[in-house]
Amino acid sequence: MRLVDFSILFCGVVLNAFAQLGLKAATKVTGPLMTGDGTLVKRGLELLTVPSLWLAIGAYGLSLLIWIVGLSRVPVGQAYPLLSLGYVLNIGLAWWLLGEIPNLQRVAGVGVILLGVVMVARS
């Protein structure tokens, strides 16, 4: 895979990862959407007022457009495994930005994912 193609696809993955973090940040503001007292609709409406939700949705949309550009340049069988880098990014960024501490098993899993992505990208 050429560096420019990898860079395009990686930008899509990064935006997708930030979208996930934005969704999590939005739900940290509202709290759990489904609770035992039937507040799903109320919390859902609250969620619509949280700016990070809209930033996350925008990041998803942009990541989709960038991913389509990447797929137009690279076989899907080579591109799709790069989405696994989202796991790596999300664990690291969630730790850094949200204070979610990964355990040893997750870190080992990330190592396996990275090895697989390198193998696919070089094929």
Secondary structure, 3 states (H helix, E strand, C coil): CCHHHHHHHHHHHHHHHHHHHHHHHHHHHHCCCCCCCCCHHHHHHHHCCCHHHHHHHHHHHHHHHHHHHHHCCCCHHHHHHHHHHHHHHHHHHHHHHHCCCCCHHHHHHHHHHHHHHHHHHCC
